[in-house]
Amino acid sequence: MFKAAVWQGHIPSDRPSVAAATLSTPAMLQVSGLVKNFGGLRATDNVDFEVRGDEVHAVIGPNGAGKTTFISLLSGELRADEGSIRFGGVELTGLGVAERARLGLGRSYQISQIFRDMTALQNVILAVQATEPHCFSFIKPVHKDDGLIDNALQSLQLCGLGKRADVMVSAMAHGEHRQLELAMALATQPKMLLLDEPMAGMSQGESIEMIALLKQLKQQFPMVLVEHDMDAVFTLADRVSVLVYGRVVATGTPDEIRNDPLVKEAYLGDQDEF
């Protein structure tokens, strides 16, 4: 189990509530008519979606609903067949992963994307360098780049891995891998986080600690959160969209989604947890 470090970034004391911000703040991420086909399968079906500047917008749905496909379209790992994605007013169509990361989209994955034969610190440094315009510059030594190293160490500290910077990833626990992946995303200095099941494979204790960390981070970063852990969704989300067969069937507050009879029929069934 890890302990979440306290976020040291500047958070104005007069920051408006999320509810107020969502009414007054323009959408930071705007998705319109998004379509992705895999042969005869429509994995993403005319999705409209938005995230405002101070909110966590969760995406839930049954297995095979298209959640990971959707977040991969946002990050640039997949190219949409139709539709528009605008981030901070910039059209992302045609931009790749590194270009979107440089604009401020930071992503974590359902299955950890880390190098097991490197240390935690080396993984974070490499993640930052991969977003640079000339990413192969990582061939040069980085031990003299104090700013890069300090940034990487701060991100590890924030995610509870400050004392594990020099540990080989292969020697780390699964929960630490999830922490490391989040540290890699934070080190790129994102404006928004795209989180694909950050609690996947964690123990109950690890999940509780990750939720605590994300609660701190939501004060600084808007997020798209794809997650099966409903405790996490209802603790963190300001709005929730339900995806079924690639189509958004409902969007609302956590309470609205929890009590929506159509959502219960399509996804929740008789689950008491909702």
N, C-alpha and C positions, 0 to 999 in steps of 0.2 A: 504494500500500500504506500502511496506517496503523499506528501504534504504539499499542497499548492502554495507557492510563494505569493507574496502580496504584489499586485501590479503597481509599478512605480511610475507609470506614465501620468501625464497631467490630465486630470478630470475636473472640469470647472465645478465649483460648489453650487453654482446656480443652474446646472444642467437641467433642462426640462424633463419631465417624466416621459417615458416611452409613449404613453397614451397621447400626451400632448404633441410629442414630436411627430408621431405618425399622421397627425392631422395637419401639421404645418410644414413638415419637411418633405420636399420633393423626393420621389423615388430615386434611390441611388442605383438600383439595378432594375431594369425594365425588360421583361420578356414578352414578346407578342407573337402569337401564331406559330410557336416552335414545333417543328415536325422533324422526326428522324425515323427513317425506314431501314430495316434490315431485310432485304428481299421483299417477301410478301408480308412481313411483320411490321406493323406500325408501332414502334416502341415509345415514341413521344407524339401525342396526337393533339396538335393545335393548342399547345399550352400557353396560357397567359399567366404571368407571375410577376410580382415585384417585391422589392425589399427597400424599405425606407432607411434613412440614415442612422436611426437609433434603435433598430429592432432586430430580434431574432425571428426569422420566418422558417418554421420547421416544415419538412415534407415527410409525410408518413404514407404507408400503404402496404399491401401484402407483398410477399415475395413475387418477383416477376412483374411488378407494377410499372417499372421503368425509372425508378428513383436514381440508381447509379448512372443510367444513361443520361438522365436529365442533368445531373451535376457534372458529368463529363462534357456535355454540350456547353455548360457555363464556363468550364475551365479551359476549353479549347482542345481537349483530347479527342473529341469527336466533332465533326462538322455537321451542322444542321442541313437538312434538305430544303427546308422552308423556314421562314420566320426571321425575327430580329431579336438580338440581344444588345442592349445598350447599358453601359456601365459609366456612371459619371458623365452622361451625355455623349459618350463615344460609342459608335457602332463597332461591335466586336467581330462581326462577320468577316471571315478571311484571316483573322489574327490567330496565331498559334499560342501554345501554352506559355512560353517564355514571354511573349509580348503581352499577354493578358496579366501575367504575374507582375511585369514591370508597371502595368497600369494600376496594380493594387489588389488583384484577386489571389488570395492565398488558399491552397487546398490541402486537406488531409484525405486519406484514402480508407476505404473499407478494409483493404488488405495492405498492411504496412509496406511502403515503398522506401526501403532503407538498405544500406550496404552493410552486411553483417561482418565483413572483414575489415571494417574501419571503426574508429572510435566514435562516440557520440558527437564530440566536437567537430571531427572531420566531416561527419554527415551534415551537420548544420552549415558549416562553411561551404561545402559543395552545393547545398541547396541555394545559398545566396548567390554563388558564382554562376550557377546555371541560369539565373535570371538576367545576368548582365549581357549587354549587346554582343560582346566577344567572349562567349562563355568558355572557350578553350584557354582563356588566360589563366585558368586554374593550374596549368602546367607550371607556371612560375611559383616559387616558394611563397607561402602565405605567412610564415612565422614573423615577418617584418611588418605585416599589415595589422597594426594594433587596433585600428577601428573595426576591421572585420572580425577579429578575434573577440574583441570586447562585446560586439553586437551578438555574436554567437553564444558567448558565455552568459550574457544577460538573458537571452531567450531560454537557454537551458535552466538557468536559475529560476526563472518565472514558472517553468513547467515542472519544477521539483527535481531537476537533474543536475543541479549545480555541482554536487560532489561526485557526479558520474561522468564528467566531461571526458576523461581520459580512459574510460572503460570501453573495451571492444563491444560492439553491439551484439555479437554472438554470445556474450556472457551475460546479457541483460535479460530480464524477465519480459513476458509479453506485455504487461501493463506499461513497463518502461518504454517499450517500442512505440506504444501509442502516444506516450508523453513526448518522445523524441520527434515523432512525426509532427506533432503540433508545434514543437519548438522550431522545427525546420520551416514551417509555414510562417511563424511569427518573425523569424529572422529576416524574411524578405520584406519586412515592414509593410504589411498589407493594409489596404483600406477596408477590405471585407474578407471574411473567412468563409470558405466552402468546406463544410465538415461532413464527410461521408461515414456515418456510423462510428464516431470516435470512441464509443464504449464497446465496440465489437470484441468479444473474447475476453473481456475483463471480468474479474471476480466482483462480487457485490461491493466489497470494500473499495476496490480500485475505482469502480463506477461512481461511488459516492464522492470520492476525492476528485475525479474528473469533472463531475457536475459542479463541485465547489469552484474548481479552477475556471470553468466556462462561465459561471455566474460572475466572476471577477472580470473576465475578458469581455463580456457583453456590455460592460460599462464603457468600453473603449472601441469595440468593433461591432458593426452589424454582421450578422451571420445568416447563411443558409445552412440549416441543420437537417440532415437526413439521418434518422435514428429509429431503431425498433424499441429502444428502452423508453417506455411511456412515462416513467418517473422523470427521466431526463427531459423529455419533450414538454411535459406540463410544468416542470420547474423553470425551464429556460425560455420557452417560446412566448412571443407576444402574439403571433398569428401562426396558424397551422393550415397547410393545404394537404388534402387527401388525394393521392394519385392512385387510380385504378385503371389497369390496361392502358397506361400511357396518357390518361386524360384526368385533369383535375375535376373531381366531382363535388368538392366542397372546399371553401376557405373561410376561416373565421377565427375567433379567439379560442383559446383552449377550452373554455367552458362551452362555447357554442359547438365545437367539434365533438366534445365528449357527450353532448346530449342530442346530437343530430341523428334522427332515426335512420336516415339514408346511409350515413356513415357507419352506423352500427350494423346495418344489414349487409353493406358491401365489404366491410373490413373487420369490424370489431366483434360481430356476432354477439354472443352472450358473455363476453369477457367482462368480469366484474372490475378489472383494473381501470377500465375506462368509464 
